[in-house]
Amino acid sequence: MKVIDVVVAKTSSTEEVTDLPELVGKALPAAFLMNYGGYGFAKFRFDERSLAVFEASLWKIESLDERKRVYNMLYDNVKSMRVAGSQALSAIKTSLPHEKSEENLSDCLRKLVPSLIAKYMPLETYEKDTAEMFEMTLGIIESRRFVESESTSQLLVKTVLDFAERDDHVSVVEGWFAGDGVCEVVFTKEI
């Protein structure tokens, strides 16, 4: 997903809505990426169309910083009760298997996903959400994309352990320790 135009809007602490007459007559983009560049200090909201686009293809945003901003804006909007926890979690789960940034992966797996599941998802979906996160994280480990980074590899293994709630997932983890691992997980310390 490429940025096709940047419009600077002067906002006010006394006005809830900001008009942008320079957008009149322009083609509607696939999504609006609010706070591009991260210069704004406000609570940014998603319009329904942009939210749907990010839910399906957040990982296609080329800039890792802009992806990180969207991940954090999603979470902030959940906390402000403007976006459902299920929408934010869906966007993150769809994006993470494609994520190339260790920093974004780390932020999502350490903070955003555990908090979304624990605080903002219904208890009835807990088993399904943790199982999906287990499978998704296991897939990232098996892809070996982050094998060169010891800290990210450790985070991925820790995440798999944290989300191993079902018996079949616990069996996979036990298999690692028994030596019949599904994938090779090696940690070395260079001297």
N, CA and C atoms as an extended XYZ file, in Angstrom:
573
Properties=species:S:1:pos:R:3:atomname:S:1:resname:S:1:resid:I:1 pbc="F F F"
N         0.858       -1.161        0.000 N   MET     1
C         0.000        0.000        0.000 CA  MET     1
C         0.909        1.231        0.000 C   MET     1
N         0.719        2.075       -0.984 N   LYS     2
C         1.548        3.276       -1.108 CA  LYS     2
C         0.758        4.516       -0.728 C   LYS     2
N         1.474        5.484       -0.183 N   VAL     3
C         0.880        6.779        0.103 CA  VAL     3
C         0.823        7.521       -1.226 C   VAL     3
N        -0.365        7.987       -1.602 N   ILE     4
C        -0.513        8.677       -2.889 CA  ILE     4
C        -0.616       10.189       -2.739 C   ILE     4
N        -0.920       10.660       -1.541 N   ASP     5
C        -1.033       12.104       -1.309 CA  ASP     5
C        -0.948       12.353        0.189 C   ASP     5
N        -0.337       13.461        0.555 N   VAL     6
C        -0.260       13.853        1.960 CA  VAL     6
C        -0.939       15.206        2.096 C   VAL     6
N        -1.914       15.277        2.985 N   VAL     7
C        -2.632       16.516        3.248 CA  VAL     7
C        -2.414       16.869        4.708 C   VAL     7
N        -1.950       18.078        4.941 N   VAL     8
C        -1.725       18.536        6.308 CA  VAL     8
C        -2.985       19.260        6.780 C   VAL     8
N        -3.490       18.833        7.899 N   ALA     9
C        -4.699       19.436        8.464 CA  ALA     9
C        -4.346       20.119        9.772 C   ALA     9
N        -4.743       21.354        9.879 N   LYS    10
C        -4.553       22.096       11.130 CA  LYS    10
C        -5.762       21.817       12.015 C   LYS    10
N        -5.498       21.166       13.134 N   THR    11
C        -6.592       20.816       14.045 CA  THR    11
C        -6.645       21.812       15.189 C   THR    11
N        -7.681       21.701       15.965 N   SER    12
C        -7.884       22.611       17.085 CA  SER    12
C        -8.319       21.801       18.301 C   SER    12
N        -7.895       22.249       19.453 N   SER    13
C        -8.302       21.560       20.686 CA  SER    13
C        -9.749       21.871       21.048 C   SER    13
N       -10.338       22.842       20.364 N   THR    14
C       -11.721       23.211       20.676 CA  THR    14
C       -12.719       22.676       19.652 C   THR    14
N       -12.228       22.160       18.533 N   GLU    15
C       -13.111       21.637       17.483 CA  GLU    15
C       -12.923       20.130       17.347 C   GLU    15
N       -14.039       19.391       17.320 N   GLU    16
C       -13.961       17.940       17.182 CA  GLU    16
C       -13.741       17.510       15.733 C   GLU    16
N       -14.237       18.296       14.782 N   VAL    17
C       -14.159       17.956       13.363 CA  VAL    17
C       -13.303       18.996       12.637 C   VAL    17
N       -12.462       18.527       11.725 N   THR    18
C       -11.641       19.421       10.904 CA  THR    18
C       -12.042       19.244        9.445 C   THR    18
N       -12.432       20.323        8.791 N   ASP    19
C       -12.784       20.274        7.375 CA  ASP    19
C       -11.521       20.348        6.532 C   ASP    19
N       -11.528       19.612        5.417 N   LEU    20
C       -10.396       19.608        4.500 CA  LEU    20
C       -10.900       19.901        3.086 C   LEU    20
N       -11.119       21.178        2.750 N   PRO    21
C       -11.665       21.521        1.439 CA  PRO    21
C       -10.746       21.106        0.282 C   PRO    21
N        -9.452       20.947        0.532 N   GLU    22
C        -8.525       20.548       -0.537 CA  GLU    22
C        -8.759       19.118       -1.017 C   GLU    22
N        -9.539       18.345       -0.288 N   LEU    23
C        -9.850       16.983       -0.714 CA  LEU    23
C       -11.090       16.912       -1.605 C   LEU    23
N       -11.852       17.976       -1.651 N   VAL    24
C       -13.065       17.990       -2.466 CA  VAL    24
C       -12.687       17.808       -3.936 C   VAL    24
N       -13.365       16.877       -4.591 N   GLY    25
C       -13.125       16.622       -6.002 CA  GLY    25
C       -12.037       15.597       -6.280 C   GLY    25
N       -11.297       15.187       -5.271 N   LYS    26
C       -10.246       14.173       -5.457 CA  LYS    26
C       -10.859       12.779       -5.341 C   LYS    26
N       -10.221       11.819       -6.018 N   ALA    27
C       -10.677       10.422       -5.935 CA  ALA    27
C       -10.495        9.914       -4.503 C   ALA    27
N       -11.446        9.110       -4.058 N   LEU    28
C       -11.391        8.540       -2.719 CA  LEU    28
C       -10.302        7.473       -2.667 C   LEU    28
N        -9.358        7.594       -1.739 N   PRO    29
C        -8.301        6.576       -1.650 CA  PRO    29
C        -8.833        5.286       -1.032 C   PRO    29
N        -8.038        4.232       -1.112 N   ALA    30
C        -8.424        2.958       -0.491 CA  ALA    30
C        -8.611        3.140        1.007 C   ALA    30
N        -7.741        3.940        1.625 N   ALA    31
C        -7.818        4.177        3.072 CA  ALA    31
C        -7.145        5.504        3.399 C   ALA    31
N        -7.524        6.063        4.531 N   PHE    32
C        -6.865        7.252        5.040 CA  PHE    32
C        -5.903        6.821        6.138 C   PHE    32
N        -4.655        7.206        6.003 N   LEU    33
C        -3.618        6.891        6.982 CA  LEU    33
C        -3.409        8.151        7.816 C   LEU    33
N        -4.083        8.190        8.944 N   MET    34
C        -4.046        9.385        9.790 CA  MET    34
C        -2.702        9.508       10.500 C   MET    34
N        -2.319       10.757       10.752 N   ASN    35
C        -1.078       11.072       11.474 CA  ASN    35
C         0.157       10.544       10.741 C   ASN    35
N         0.140       10.648        9.427 N   TYR    36
C         1.280       10.213        8.615 CA  TYR    36
C         2.528       10.965        9.070 C   TYR    36
N         3.571       10.234        9.352 N   GLY    37
C         4.814       10.829        9.841 CA  GLY    37
C         4.866       10.950       11.354 C   GLY    37
N         3.728       10.785       12.015 N   GLY    38
C         3.700       10.788       13.470 CA  GLY    38
C         3.899       12.147       14.121 C   GLY    38
N         3.489       13.216       13.443 N   TYR    39
C         3.699       14.554       14.004 CA  TYR    39
C         2.539       15.041       14.851 C   TYR    39
N         1.420       14.392       14.767 N   GLY    40
C         0.242       14.835       15.495 CA  GLY    40
C         0.165       14.244       16.890 C   GLY    40
N        -0.420       14.997       17.785 N   PHE    41
C        -0.648       14.522       19.142 CA  PHE    41
C        -2.146       14.647       19.412 C   PHE    41
N        -2.842       13.564       19.154 N   ALA    42
C        -4.292       13.560       19.313 CA  ALA    42
C        -4.771       12.127       19.333 C   ALA    42
N        -6.040       11.946       19.546 N   LYS    43
C        -6.666       10.634       19.409 CA  LYS    43
C        -7.236       10.587       17.998 C   LYS    43
N        -6.606        9.794       17.153 N   PHE    44
C        -7.036        9.685       15.764 CA  PHE    44
C        -8.016        8.537       15.621 C   PHE    44
N        -9.081        8.767       14.863 N   ARG    45
C       -10.113        7.759       14.640 CA  ARG    45
C       -10.003        7.202       13.221 C   ARG    45
N       -10.493        5.986       13.068 N   PHE    46
C       -10.571        5.365       11.751 CA  PHE    46
C       -11.978        5.541       11.205 C   PHE    46
N       -12.072        5.844        9.912 N   ASP    47
C       -13.381        5.769        9.279 CA  ASP    47
C       -13.617        4.295        8.961 C   ASP    47
N       -14.870        3.898        8.749 N   GLU    48
C       -15.212        2.480        8.551 CA  GLU    48
C       -14.489        1.870        7.355 C   GLU    48
N       -14.383        2.619        6.271 N   ARG    49
C       -13.725        2.115        5.061 CA  ARG    49
C       -12.245        1.844        5.320 C   ARG    49
N       -11.547        2.793        5.927 N   SER    50
C       -10.119        2.627        6.217 CA  SER    50
C        -9.900        1.473        7.186 C   SER    50
N       -10.767        1.371        8.187 N   LEU    51
C       -10.657        0.284        9.156 CA  LEU    51
C       -10.771       -1.068        8.464 C   LEU    51
N       -11.714       -1.195        7.544 N   ALA    52
C       -11.886       -2.456        6.808 CA  ALA    52
C       -10.651       -2.766        5.959 C   ALA    52
N       -10.079       -1.743        5.333 N   VAL    53
C        -8.868       -1.948        4.522 CA  VAL    53
C        -7.711       -2.391        5.412 C   VAL    53
N        -7.526       -1.745        6.546 N   PHE    54
C        -6.424       -2.116        7.439 CA  PHE    54
C        -6.641       -3.493        8.052 C   PHE    54
N        -7.887       -3.831        8.314 N   GLU    55
C        -8.174       -5.154        8.861 CA  GLU    55
C        -7.762       -6.253        7.876 C   GLU    55
N        -7.925       -5.985        6.599 N   ALA    56
C        -7.607       -6.980        5.574 CA  ALA    56
C        -6.159       -6.917        5.088 C   ALA    56
N        -5.551       -5.735        5.135 N   SER    57
C        -4.240       -5.630        4.482 CA  SER    57
C        -3.289       -4.630        5.123 C   SER    57
N        -3.317       -4.525        6.422 N   LEU    58
C        -2.395       -3.654        7.155 CA  LEU    58
C        -0.947       -3.958        6.805 C   LEU    58
N        -0.646       -5.217        6.605 N   TRP    59
C         0.722       -5.651        6.312 CA  TRP    59
C         1.237       -5.104        4.990 C   TRP    59
N         0.352       -4.596        4.140 N   LYS    60
C         0.774       -4.067        2.848 CA  LYS    60
C         1.276       -2.628        2.915 C   LYS    60
N         1.123       -1.968        4.060 N   ILE    61
C         1.670       -0.616        4.209 CA  ILE    61
C         3.189       -0.744        4.149 C   ILE    61
N         3.804       -0.045        3.208 N   GLU    62
C         5.230       -0.220        2.964 CA  GLU    62
C         6.114        0.250        4.113 C   GLU    62
N         5.766        1.338        4.749 N   SER    63
C         6.607        1.912        5.805 CA  SER    63
C         6.379        1.185        7.132 C   SER    63
N         7.464        0.668        7.710 N   LEU    64
C         7.319       -0.026        8.996 CA  LEU    64
C         6.870        0.931       10.090 C   LEU    64
N         7.301        2.199       10.024 N   ASP    65
C         6.860        3.166       11.031 CA  ASP    65
C         5.362        3.433       10.921 C   ASP    65
N         4.855        3.521        9.691 N   GLU    66
C         3.422        3.760        9.515 CA  GLU    66
C         2.613        2.543        9.937 C   GLU    66
N         3.125        1.330        9.661 N   ARG    67
C         2.438        0.123       10.146 CA  ARG    67
C         2.385        0.146       11.668 C   ARG    67
N         3.499        0.504       12.289 N   LYS    68
C         3.540        0.559       13.759 CA  LYS    68
C         2.519        1.571       14.284 C   LYS    68
N         2.422        2.718       13.613 N   ARG    69
C         1.441        3.717       14.040 CA  ARG    69
C         0.023        3.161       13.929 C   ARG    69
N        -0.265        2.432       12.853 N   VAL    70
C        -1.610        1.876       12.695 CA  VAL    70
C        -1.876        0.821       13.769 C   VAL    70
N        -0.898       -0.067       14.032 N   TYR    71
C        -1.074       -1.046       15.120 CA  TYR    71
C        -1.431       -0.323       16.419 C   TYR    71
N        -0.669        0.714       16.751 N   ASN    72
C        -0.889        1.434       18.008 CA  ASN    72
C        -2.186        2.235       17.999 C   ASN    72
N        -2.549        2.804       16.833 N   MET    73
C        -3.828        3.522       16.739 CA  MET    73
C        -5.001        2.561       16.907 C   MET    73
N        -4.870        1.361       16.345 N   LEU    74
C        -5.922        0.354       16.531 CA  LEU    74
C        -6.119        0.083       18.015 C   LEU    74
N        -5.015       -0.172       18.707 N   TYR    75
C        -5.089       -0.471       20.132 CA  TYR    75
C        -5.673        0.714       20.909 C   TYR    75
N        -5.220        1.920       20.577 N   ASP    76
C        -5.723        3.113       21.250 CA  ASP    76
C        -7.223        3.276       21.006 C   ASP    76
N        -7.673        2.998       19.790 N   ASN    77
C        -9.094        3.093       19.478 CA  ASN    77
C        -9.904        2.021       20.201 C   ASN    77
N        -9.319        0.859       20.441 N   VAL    78
C       -10.000       -0.169       21.235 CA  VAL    78
C       -10.157        0.331       22.673 C   VAL    78
N        -9.078        0.866       23.230 N   LYS    79
C        -9.144        1.382       24.601 CA  LYS    79
C       -10.173        2.504       24.733 C   LYS    79
N       -10.342        3.288       23.670 N   SER    80
C       -11.306        4.392       23.669 CA  SER    80
C       -12.709        3.941       23.256 C   SER    80
N       -12.867        2.630       23.049 N   MET    81
C       -14.142        2.019       22.669 CA  MET    81
C       -14.685        2.550       21.345 C   MET    81
N       -13.789        2.813       20.396 N   ARG    82
C       -14.187        3.260       19.058 CA  ARG    82
C       -13.995        2.157       18.022 C   ARG    82
N       -13.184        1.152       18.371 N   VAL    83
C       -12.950       -0.010       17.505 CA  VAL    83
C       -13.133       -1.242       18.379 C   VAL    83
N       -13.800       -2.242       17.854 N   ALA    84
C       -13.993       -3.483       18.607 CA  ALA    84
C       -12.654       -4.208       18.757 C   ALA    84
N       -12.451       -4.812       19.902 N   GLY    85
C       -11.238       -5.589       20.123 CA  GLY    85
C       -11.067       -6.667       19.073 C   GLY    85
N       -12.180       -7.254       18.633 N   SER    86
C       -12.116       -8.313       17.621 CA  SER    86
C       -11.607       -7.780       16.290 C   SER    86
N       -11.953       -6.539       15.939 N   GLN    87
C       -11.449       -5.952       14.689 CA  GLN    87
C        -9.956       -5.698       14.768 C   GLN    87
N        -9.505       -5.148       15.876 N   ALA    88
C        -8.073       -4.868       16.040 CA  ALA    88
C        -7.284       -6.167       16.042 C   ALA    88
N        -7.762       -7.159       16.779 N   LEU    89
C        -7.066       -8.444       16.841 CA  LEU    89
C        -7.045       -9.110       15.471 C   LEU    89
N        -8.135       -9.016       14.740 N   SER    90
C        -8.191       -9.583       13.394 CA  SER    90
C        -7.169       -8.923       12.478 C   SER    90
N        -7.076       -7.605       12.530 N   ALA    91
C        -6.106       -6.876       11.701 CA  ALA    91
C        -4.684       -7.298       12.039 C   ALA    91
N        -4.390       -7.432       13.317 N   ILE    92
C        -3.037       -7.813       13.749 CA  ILE    92
C        -2.746       -9.253       13.358 C   ILE    92
N        -3.702      -10.156       13.584 N   LYS    93
C        -3.489      -11.572       13.233 CA  LYS    93
C        -3.305      -11.747       11.728 C   LYS    93
N        -3.984      -10.949       10.938 N   THR    94
C        -3.841      -11.022        9.484 CA  THR    94
C        -2.483      -10.473        9.048 C   THR    94
N        -2.012       -9.458        9.742 N   SER    95
C        -0.780       -8.773        9.349 CA  SER    95
C         0.500       -9.468        9.819 C   SER    95
N         0.508       -9.995       11.033 N   LEU    96
C         1.755      -10.512       11.620 CA  LEU    96
C         2.456      -11.603       10.808 C   LEU    96
N         1.761      -12.529       10.169 N   PRO    97
C         2.492      -13.524        9.374 CA  PRO    97
C         3.315      -12.908        8.236 C   PRO    97
N         2.982      -11.682        7.853 N   HIS    98
C         3.691      -10.991        6.773 CA  HIS    98
C         4.672       -9.946        7.296 C   HIS    98
N         4.644       -9.674        8.594 N   GLU    99
C         5.437       -8.582        9.172 CA  GLU    99
C         6.924       -8.845        9.000 C   GLU    99
N         7.631       -7.834        8.495 N   LYS   100
C         9.070       -7.953        8.279 CA  LYS   100
C         9.879       -7.245        9.367 C   LYS   100
N         9.232       -6.398       10.119 N   SER   101
C         9.909       -5.612       11.143 CA  SER   101
C         9.914       -6.345       12.482 C   SER   101
N        11.103       -6.602       12.992 N   GLU   102
C        11.210       -7.236       14.314 CA  GLU   102
C        10.588       -6.359       15.384 C   GLU   102
N        10.760       -5.061       15.250 N   GLU   103
C        10.217       -4.130       16.237 CA  GLU   103
C         8.688       -4.205       16.274 C   GLU   103
N         8.052       -4.202       15.103 N   ASN   104
C         6.585       -4.295       15.061 CA  ASN   104
C         6.101       -5.643       15.582 C   ASN   104
N         6.788       -6.713       15.175 N   LEU   105
C         6.437       -8.052       15.648 CA  LEU   105
C         6.534       -8.107       17.172 C   LEU   105
N         7.617       -7.586       17.695 N   SER   106
C         7.850       -7.587       19.136 CA  SER   106
C         6.781       -6.787       19.877 C   SER   106
N         6.474       -5.581       19.397 N   ASP   107
C         5.451       -4.757       20.049 CA  ASP   107
C         4.099       -5.470       20.088 C   ASP   107
N         3.749       -6.084       18.968 N   CYS   108
C         2.450       -6.762       18.898 CA  CYS   108
C         2.401       -7.983       19.812 C   CYS   108
N         3.463       -8.783       19.806 N   LEU   109
C         3.446      -10.024       20.590 CA  LEU   109
C         3.691       -9.797       22.079 C   LEU   109
N         4.426       -8.781       22.438 N   ARG   110
C         4.690       -8.505       23.867 CA  ARG   110
C         3.550       -7.750       24.532 C   ARG   110
N         2.957       -6.808       23.788 N   LYS   111
C         2.024       -5.894       24.423 CA  LYS   111
C         0.613       -5.958       23.840 C   LYS   111
N         0.480       -5.693       22.557 N   LEU   112
C        -0.851       -5.487       21.986 CA  LEU   112
C        -1.723       -6.738       22.010 C   LEU   112
N        -1.222       -7.844       21.459 N   VAL   113
C        -2.041       -9.065       21.375 CA  VAL   113
C        -2.419       -9.603       22.757 C   VAL   113
N        -1.459       -9.772       23.680 N   PRO   114
C        -1.871      -10.280       25.007 CA  PRO   114
C        -2.901       -9.382       25.693 C   PRO   114
N        -2.732       -8.077       25.561 N   SER   115
C        -3.677       -7.160       26.187 CA  SER   115
C        -5.041       -7.218       25.511 C   SER   115
N        -5.069       -7.279       24.185 N   LEU   116
C        -6.350       -7.379       23.478 CA  LEU   116
C        -7.101       -8.637       23.891 C   LEU   116
N        -6.400       -9.764       23.926 N   ILE   117
C        -7.058      -11.026       24.274 CA  ILE   117
C        -7.518      -11.027       25.732 C   ILE   117
N        -6.685      -10.527       26.625 N   ALA   118
C        -7.015      -10.571       28.056 CA  ALA   118
C        -8.082       -9.560       28.464 C   ALA   118
N        -8.077       -8.370       27.852 N   LYS   119
C        -8.948       -7.297       28.332 CA  LYS   119
C       -10.115       -6.938       27.420 C   LYS   119
N        -9.967       -7.181       26.112 N   TYR   120
C       -10.937       -6.624       25.177 CA  TYR   120
C       -11.651       -7.656       24.309 C   TYR   120
N       -11.470       -8.915       24.619 N   MET   121
C       -12.145       -9.971       23.867 CA  MET   121
C       -13.073      -10.725       24.821 C   MET   121
N       -14.195      -11.212       24.305 N   PRO   122
C       -15.093      -11.978       25.179 CA  PRO   122
C       -14.434      -13.282       25.631 C   PRO   122
N       -14.734      -13.700       26.828 N   LEU   123
C       -14.167      -14.926       27.382 CA  LEU   123
C       -14.483      -16.131       26.492 C   LEU   123
N       -15.641      -16.102       25.821 N   GLU   124
C       -16.037      -17.228       24.960 CA  GLU   124
C       -15.068      -17.436       23.793 C   GLU   124
N       -14.327      -16.404       23.406 N   THR   125
C       -13.414      -16.542       22.258 CA  THR   125
C       -11.967      -16.783       22.694 C   THR   125
N       -11.724      -16.855       23.995 N   TYR   126
C       -10.349      -16.975       24.504 CA  TYR   126
C        -9.617      -18.185       23.908 C   TYR   126
N       -10.238      -19.357       23.948 N   GLU   127
C        -9.572      -20.569       23.450 CA  GLU   127
C        -9.281      -20.453       21.957 C   GLU   127
N       -10.242      -19.946       21.196 N   LYS   128
C       -10.053      -19.776       19.750 CA  LYS   128
C        -8.938      -18.761       19.472 C   LYS   128
N        -8.938      -17.641       20.190 N   ASP   129
C        -7.927      -16.599       19.969 CA  ASP   129
C        -6.526      -17.088       20.321 C   ASP   129
N        -6.390      -17.770       21.455 N   THR   130
C        -5.063      -18.262       21.833 CA  THR   130
C        -4.594      -19.358       20.875 C   THR   130
N        -5.525      -20.201       20.411 N   ALA   131
C        -5.154      -21.257       19.457 CA  ALA   131
C        -4.683      -20.649       18.135 C   ALA   131
N        -5.400      -19.633       17.662 N   GLU   132
C        -4.994      -18.975       16.415 CA  GLU   132
C        -3.644      -18.286       16.561 C   GLU   132
N        -3.400      -17.678       17.710 N   MET   133
C        -2.106      -17.030       17.930 CA  MET   133
C        -0.988      -18.075       18.019 C   MET   133
N        -1.264      -19.224       18.636 N   PHE   134
C        -0.284      -20.308       18.693 CA  PHE   134
C         0.091      -20.733       17.271 C   PHE   134
N        -0.918      -21.025       16.451 N   GLU   135
C        -0.684      -21.494       15.078 CA  GLU   135
C         0.050      -20.441       14.251 C   GLU   135
N        -0.367      -19.187       14.376 N   MET   136
C         0.254      -18.110       13.614 CA  MET   136
C         1.713      -17.928       14.014 C   MET   136
N         1.986      -17.936       15.313 N   THR   137
C         3.354      -17.757       15.787 CA  THR   137
C         4.218      -18.953       15.416 C   THR   137
N         3.678      -20.144       15.512 N   LEU   138
C         4.404      -21.336       15.091 CA  LEU   138
C         4.764      -21.240       13.603 C   LEU   138
N         3.847      -20.730       12.815 N   GLY   139
C         4.117      -20.531       11.385 CA  GLY   139
C         5.265      -19.559       11.149 C   GLY   139
N         5.328      -18.498       11.949 N   ILE   140
C         6.434      -17.530       11.820 CA  ILE   140
C         7.751      -18.202       12.198 C   ILE   140
N         7.741      -19.007       13.264 N   ILE   141
C         8.961      -19.736       13.652 CA  ILE   141
C         9.394      -20.651       12.514 C   ILE   141
N         8.449      -21.407       11.970 N   GLU   142
C         8.773      -22.366       10.910 CA  GLU   142
C         9.252      -21.679        9.631 C   GLU   142
N         8.851      -20.428        9.421 N   SER   143
C         9.308      -19.692        8.235 CA  SER   143
C        10.786      -19.310        8.348 C   SER   143
N        11.301      -19.307        9.568 N   ARG   144
C        12.711      -18.994        9.860 CA  ARG   144
C        13.090      -17.567        9.450 C   ARG   144
N        12.113      -16.693        9.291 N   ARG   145
C        12.391      -15.302        8.900 CA  ARG   145
C        13.245      -14.562        9.912 C   ARG   145
N        13.089      -14.885       11.176 N   PHE   146
C        13.779      -14.128       12.217 CA  PHE   146
C        14.835      -14.965       12.940 C   PHE   146
N        15.281      -16.047       12.315 N   VAL   147
C        16.212      -16.971       12.958 CA  VAL   147
C        17.558      -16.311       13.284 C   VAL   147
N        17.927      -15.276       12.562 N   GLU   148
C        19.202      -14.594       12.806 CA  GLU   148
C        19.169      -13.728       14.066 C   GLU   148
N        17.984      -13.407       14.544 N   SER   149
C        17.855      -12.554       15.719 CA  SER   149
C        17.537      -13.403       16.945 C   SER   149
N        18.482      -13.468       17.859 N   GLU   150
C        18.287      -14.283       19.062 CA  GLU   150
C        17.117      -13.773       19.902 C   GLU   150
N        17.026      -12.450       20.082 N   SER   151
C        15.961      -11.920       20.936 CA  SER   151
C        14.578      -12.158       20.324 C   SER   151
N        14.459      -11.993       19.007 N   THR   152
C        13.156      -12.223       18.363 CA  THR   152
C        12.819      -13.704       18.354 C   THR   152
N        13.805      -14.555       18.134 N   SER   153
C        13.563      -16.003       18.182 CA  SER   153
C        13.085      -16.413       19.574 C   SER   153
N        13.709      -15.868       20.607 N   GLN   154
C        13.292      -16.173       21.973 CA  GLN   154
C        11.866      -15.679       22.231 C   GLN   154
N        11.548      -14.482       21.723 N   LEU   155
C        10.191      -13.946       21.877 CA  LEU   155
C         9.171      -14.854       21.196 C   LEU   155
N         9.485      -15.333       20.002 N   LEU   156
C         8.560      -16.203       19.281 CA  LEU   156
C         8.325      -17.513       20.038 C   LEU   156
N         9.391      -18.089       20.572 N   VAL   157
C         9.240      -19.327       21.346 CA  VAL   157
C         8.435      -19.051       22.616 C   VAL   157
N         8.725      -17.952       23.300 N   LYS   158
C         7.974      -17.589       24.504 CA  LYS   158
C         6.491      -17.402       24.174 C   LYS   158
N         6.207      -16.779       23.040 N   THR   159
C         4.824      -16.546       22.637 CA  THR   159
C         4.110      -17.863       22.363 C   THR   159
N         4.803      -18.784       21.680 N   VAL   160
C         4.209      -20.103       21.434 CA  VAL   160
C         3.916      -20.795       22.764 C   VAL   160
N         4.850      -20.716       23.700 N   LEU   161
C         4.632      -21.329       25.019 CA  LEU   161
C         3.445      -20.683       25.728 C   LEU   161
N         3.354      -19.358       25.657 N   ASP   162
C         2.254      -18.643       26.313 CA  ASP   162
C         0.889      -19.020       25.747 C   ASP   162
N         0.824      -19.264       24.435 N   PHE   163
C        -0.445      -19.560       23.794 CA  PHE   163
C        -0.720      -21.054       23.649 C   PHE   163
N         0.151      -21.893       24.177 N   ALA   164
C        -0.067      -23.350       24.126 CA  ALA   164
C        -1.047      -23.734       25.226 C   ALA   164
N        -2.320      -23.601       24.939 N   GLU   165
C        -3.367      -23.874       25.922 CA  GLU   165
C        -4.068      -25.209       25.645 C   GLU   165
N        -4.261      -25.514       24.372 N   ARG   166
C        -4.950      -26.761       24.013 CA  ARG   166
C        -3.988      -27.937       24.143 C   ARG   166
N        -4.533      -29.129       24.366 N   ASP   167
C        -3.709      -30.333       24.534 CA  ASP   167
C        -2.822      -30.608       23.329 C   ASP   167
N        -3.369      -30.428       22.112 N   ASP   168
C        -2.554      -30.697       20.925 CA  ASP   168
C        -1.403      -29.700       20.793 C   ASP   168
N        -1.607      -28.480       21.240 N   HIS   169
C        -0.531      -27.491       21.199 CA  HIS   169
C         0.521      -27.788       22.263 C   HIS   169
N         0.072      -28.201       23.433 N   VAL   170
C         1.016      -28.585       24.488 CA  VAL   170
C         1.854      -29.772       24.016 C   VAL   170
N         1.242      -30.696       23.290 N   SER   171
C         1.969      -31.855       22.749 CA  SER   171
C         3.055      -31.425       21.763 C   SER   171
N         2.760      -30.415       20.956 N   VAL   172
C         3.770      -29.891       20.018 CA  VAL   172
C         4.962      -29.360       20.797 C   VAL   172
N         4.689      -28.595       21.832 N   VAL   173
C         5.763      -28.023       22.644 CA  VAL   173
C         6.543      -29.130       23.354 C   VAL   173
N         5.843      -30.100       23.914 N   GLU   174
C         6.527      -31.229       24.561 CA  GLU   174
C         7.417      -31.969       23.567 C   GLU   174
N         6.949      -32.054       22.311 N   GLY   175
C         7.740      -32.691       21.262 CA  GLY   175
C         9.057      -31.977       21.014 C   GLY   175
N         9.057      -30.650       21.131 N   TRP   176
C        10.311      -29.902       20.979 CA  TRP   176
C        11.321      -30.366       22.015 C   TRP   176
N        10.842      -30.461       23.267 N   PHE   177
C        11.746      -30.800       24.358 CA  PHE   177
C        12.152      -32.269       24.335 C   PHE   177
N        11.345      -33.087       23.672 N   ALA   178
C        11.673      -34.510       23.546 CA  ALA   178
C        12.584      -34.770       22.340 C   ALA   178
N        12.763      -33.734       21.534 N   GLY   179
C        13.663      -33.869       20.400 CA  GLY   179
C        12.983      -34.213       19.091 C   GLY   179
N        11.638      -34.381       19.070 N   ASP   180
C        10.977      -34.647       17.788 CA  ASP   180
C        10.285      -33.371       17.316 C   ASP   180
N        10.989      -32.260       17.406 N   GLY   181
C        10.420      -30.953       17.084 CA  GLY   181
C         9.861      -30.858       15.688 C   GLY   181
N         8.823      -30.039       15.575 N   VAL   182
C         8.200      -29.767       14.300 CA  VAL   182
C         9.138      -28.925       13.457 C   VAL   182
N         9.918      -28.133       14.123 N   CYS   183
C        10.893      -27.304       13.429 CA  CYS   183
C        12.113      -27.198       14.335 C   CYS   183
N        13.197      -26.869       13.726 N   GLU   184
C        14.440      -26.760       14.497 CA  GLU   184
C        14.508      -25.370       15.107 C   GLU   184
N        14.604      -25.286       16.406 N   VAL   185
C        14.758      -24.026       17.095 CA  VAL   185
C        16.101      -24.075       17.804 C   VAL   185
N        17.049      -23.276       17.328 N   VAL   186
C        18.411      -23.308       17.865 CA  VAL   186
C        18.792      -21.915       18.345 C   VAL   186
N        19.286      -21.843       19.561 N   PHE   187
C        19.797      -20.583       20.073 CA  PHE   187
C        21.281      -20.765       20.341 C   PHE   187
N        22.070      -19.881       19.805 N   THR   188
C        23.512      -19.956       20.045 CA  THR   188
C        23.989      -18.612       20.568 C   THR   188
N        25.014      -18.651       21.305 N   LYS   189
C        25.634      -17.439       21.797 CA  LYS   189
C        27.038      -17.399       21.208 C   LYS   189
N        27.285      -16.409       20.389 N   GLU   190
C        28.605      -16.285       19.776 CA  GLU   190
C        29.603      -15.775       20.799 C   GLU   190
N        30.775      -16.348       20.792 N   ILE   191
C        31.821      -15.914       21.741 CA  ILE   191
C        32.899      -15.193       20.983 C   ILE   191
